[in-house]
Amino acid sequence: MKKTISIFFATLMLSLVCIPVYADQTFTTTGSKNITLEYSVSPSYIVTIPSTIDFSDGSASIVIAVDSLSIGEGQTLRVSMSGSNYSNNKWNLQDTASATNLLSYSVKLSGNDTDLTNTPSINALSVNIGTDPEDRTKTFNLAITGADPIPGTYQDILTFSCSITP
């Protein structure tokens, strides 16, 4: 048994010694070879949105800003905003005790009186490399627009999505 094991290990060690080494490129005559050197940079950006919104008095302002923008020429960073309780062409707060009780609210760009909540999603901000820094920030005003609500606690979830388009 010892002899068999010894022969096995001796054969194994000899086989490991005989491994050939190959080079990626060898030249046997004069000449040249081209290789491609590549480095990739992924798009990057910082989008600032509020972590909480104080809507206790029925109105609030939110600021959306883009900083440290690094995207390709001709590309646009789009930040969209949507509410989770969209129905009847309105964004709504939903009563936490009863899903049928809804309270409508508006979202307007600061300085503009147009309610943007007639669609499920708002294109809140679009920026590209040439966008001036002062145009990389927008303020939106939110306000309750529904009739007198039934007493209760009303909530909605705002979702902010980012995408880069060519």
C-alpha positions in Angstrom: 0.0 0.0 0.0 2.8 2.4 0.9 4.5 1.6 -2.4 1.4 2.4 -4.4 0.9 5.7 -2.6 4.5 6.6 -3.1 4.4 5.9 -6.8 1.1 7.9 -7.2 2.6 11.0 -5.5 5.9 10.7 -7.5 3.9 10.6 -10.7 1.8 13.5 -9.6 4.8 15.6 -8.8 6.5 14.8 -12.1 3.4 15.7 -14.1 3.2 19.1 -12.4 6.8 19.9 -13.3 6.1 19.4 -17.0 3.5 22.2 -17.5 4.4 24.3 -20.5 4.2 28.1 -20.4 2.8 30.1 -23.3 3.1 33.7 -24.1 0.1 35.7 -25.5 2.1 37.0 -28.5 5.4 35.8 -29.9 7.2 37.1 -32.9 9.3 34.9 -35.1 10.0 37.6 -37.6 10.1 41.3 -37.5 6.7 43.0 -37.4 4.2 44.7 -35.1 1.0 43.9 -33.3 -1.8 46.2 -32.3 -3.8 45.7 -29.1 -6.8 47.7 -27.8 -6.6 49.5 -24.5 -10.0 50.2 -23.1 -11.3 52.1 -20.1 -15.0 52.5 -19.3 -16.6 55.3 -17.3 -20.2 54.8 -16.1 -22.6 57.7 -15.9 -22.9 59.2 -12.5 -25.0 61.9 -10.8 -26.5 62.9 -7.5 -30.2 63.6 -7.3 -31.4 65.3 -4.1 -35.0 64.7 -3.0 -36.6 65.3 0.4 -36.4 62.5 2.9 -39.7 63.6 4.5 -42.4 66.1 3.6 -44.3 68.0 6.3 -47.8 68.0 4.9 -49.5 68.6 8.2 -51.1 72.0 7.3 -52.2 70.7 3.9 -49.4 72.3 1.9 -45.7 71.8 1.4 -42.8 72.7 -0.9 -40.3 70.1 -2.2 -37.0 70.8 -3.9 -35.4 68.4 -6.4 -31.8 69.1 -7.4 -29.1 67.4 -9.6 -25.4 67.7 -8.7 -22.2 66.1 -9.9 -23.6 65.3 -13.3 -21.4 63.0 -15.4 -23.2 61.7 -18.5 -22.4 61.4 -22.1 -22.8 64.1 -24.8 -26.3 64.1 -26.1 -27.7 62.2 -23.1 -30.3 63.6 -20.7 -30.9 62.7 -17.1 -34.7 62.6 -16.4 -36.1 62.7 -12.9 -39.8 61.8 -12.7 -42.2 61.9 -9.8 -45.4 59.9 -9.3 -48.0 59.3 -6.6 -49.2 55.9 -5.7 -52.9 56.7 -5.4 -53.5 58.1 -8.9 -57.2 57.9 -10.0 -59.7 60.0 -11.9 -56.9 62.1 -13.4 -55.8 63.2 -9.9 -53.1 62.4 -7.3 -54.8 61.5 -4.0 -54.0 60.9 -0.4 -55.7 57.7 0.8 -57.4 57.2 4.2 -55.4 54.6 6.1 -58.6 53.2 7.6 -60.7 53.1 4.4 -59.3 52.7 0.9 -62.4 54.3 -0.6 -61.8 57.7 1.1 -59.5 59.8 -1.1 -58.3 63.4 -0.7 -56.9 65.1 -3.9 -53.8 67.2 -3.9 -52.1 69.3 -6.5 -48.4 69.5 -7.5 -47.4 72.8 -9.2 -44.0 74.0 -10.3 -43.1 77.0 -8.2 -44.1 80.2 -9.9 -46.6 78.4 -12.2 -50.3 77.9 -11.5 -50.7 74.8 -13.6 -51.6 71.6 -11.7 -49.4 68.8 -13.0 -51.3 65.9 -11.5 -53.6 65.1 -14.4 -51.1 62.3 -15.4 -49.7 59.4 -13.4 -46.1 60.7 -13.6 -44.5 64.1 -13.8 -41.3 64.8 -15.7 -39.9 66.8 -12.7 -36.5 67.6 -14.0 -34.5 67.1 -17.2 -30.8 68.0 -17.4 -27.9 67.4 -19.7 -24.2 68.4 -19.7 -25.1 71.9 -21.1 -27.8 72.7 -18.5 -26.9 75.7 -16.4 -26.3 74.9 -12.7 -29.2 77.2 -11.7 -31.6 75.2 -13.9 -30.6 71.9 -12.2 -33.0 72.6 -9.3 -36.8 72.9 -9.3 -39.2 73.6 -6.5 -42.7 72.1 -6.4 -45.6 73.2 -4.3 -48.1 70.6 -3.0 -51.5 71.5 -1.7 -54.8 69.8 -0.7 -57.4 70.4 -3.3 -60.2 68.0 -2.3 -63.4 68.8 -0.6 -63.7 68.7 3.2 -62.3 65.4 4.1 -63.7 62.7 6.3 -61.7 62.7 9.6 -58.8 60.3 9.4 -55.1 59.9 8.5 -54.4 60.2 4.8 -51.2 59.1 3.0 -49.6 58.8 -0.4 -46.2 57.5 -1.5 -44.3 59.7 -3.9 -41.9 57.8 -6.1 -38.9 59.5 -7.7 -37.3 57.7 -10.7 -34.2 58.5 -12.6 -33.3 57.5 -16.2 -30.7 58.5 -18.8 -31.9 58.8 -22.3 -29.9 59.2 -25.5 
